[in-house]
Amino acid sequence: MKVCRQIDDIGITTDGAVTVGSFDGVHLGHLAILDRLKGLAKTADLETTVITFDPHPQKVIGGERGRELRLLSTISEKLAVFKNEAIDRVVVIPFTRDFAGTSAEQFVRRLLVEQLKVREMVVGFNHQFGRGREGSFENLSRLAGEIGFNVHQVGPRDVDGETVSSTAIRGLLADGHIEKATAFLGRHYELSGTVIHGDGRGRQIGFPTANIQVLDDQKAVPGRGVYAVDVFIDNERYGGMMNIGIRPTFEYDLLTLEVHVFSFNADLYGKTIRIAFKAFIREEKKFSGIEDLKRQLAEDKLACEKM
């Protein structure tokens, strides 16, 4: 897969099939768009191109709400999914306020037509683009008719009667509904972080934990509680249980992310590890004492090992 991070570096000479969007999370709805894109490309012998943005447009033009937005995927995580989906080319557009002023027609004529030689285009059911989100499906269809390419719209993807969206998944994660978030994403939600020094309390009570500092502070962190997770260390997978919370038993007031890795005893300090969330086990609670906490942790471990 070729990745272009500057529009001038695209250098395409053959016609292609194109889609565009933020693709935060690259969830089931997005995957349906990619499937349609690949199908059209195969039929017409075209290369597939995904246009996405970095940073997320809402971080630039969304005001306070945009600045507070927590993302489901970093740009590197999105690229990994696109590669796994066998996309030929990804164009990562640096999103700035100047670029946000590009009209929908300019975007279509200068980027899609002149640079990407679009013949087939696929968009989602709620797709809008260009200055002031003026580029509706209707406007895009009109331009496609004038210029001479085809545009296709993919409808919403539903799971158990609910429409899949990045916003919905953020809400599910915040509420600890991991299994449902997994269903919406089509895979486990993941975050990566560096193992940092903690206060050693976990080791003192027989459950040593790795304290995680999330690599990207814009990433969405699931709500407080205990989770069954998979932990990827040096490309090896281990089972584990993770606590996200303020450790009320020890009257700690800062949010911490701690993971107890099963069957692993080596030093992790300074390593970057990846966490995949499999299931919500229980809410965070304050225990009457250390022995009560240890009994609960033993039960949590048994529950996680069954996942």
Sequence and secondary structure as in RCSB ss.txt:
>XXXX:A:sequence
MKVCRQIDDIGITTDGAVTVGSFDGVHLGHLAILDRLKGLAKTADLETTVITFDPHPQKVIGGERGRELRLLSTI
SEKLAVFKNEAIDRVVVIPFTRDFAGTSAEQFVRRLLVEQLKVREMVVGFNHQFGRGREGSFENLSRLAGEIGFN
VHQVGPRDVDGETVSSTAIRGLLADGHIEKATAFLGRHYELSGTVIHGDGRGRQIGFPTANIQVLDDQKAVPGRG
VYAVDVFIDNERYGGMMNIGIRPTFEYDLLTLEVHVFSFNADLYGKTIRIAFKAFIREEKKFSGIEDLKRQLAED
KLACEKM
>XXXX:A:secstr
 EEE SGGG    S EEEEE   TT  HHHHHHHHHHHHHHHHHT EEEEEEEES HHHHHSHHHHHH  BS  H
HHHHHHHHHTT SEEEEEE  HHHHT  HHHIIIIIIIIIT EEEEEEETT  BSGGG B HHHHHHHHHHHT E
EEEE   EETTEE  HHHHHHHHHTT HHHHHHHHTS EEEEEEEE   SHHHHTT   EEEEES TTB    SE
EEEEEEEETTEEEEEEEEEE  GGGT  S EEEEEETT  S  TT EEEEEEEEEEE     SSHHHHHHHHHHH
HHHHHT 
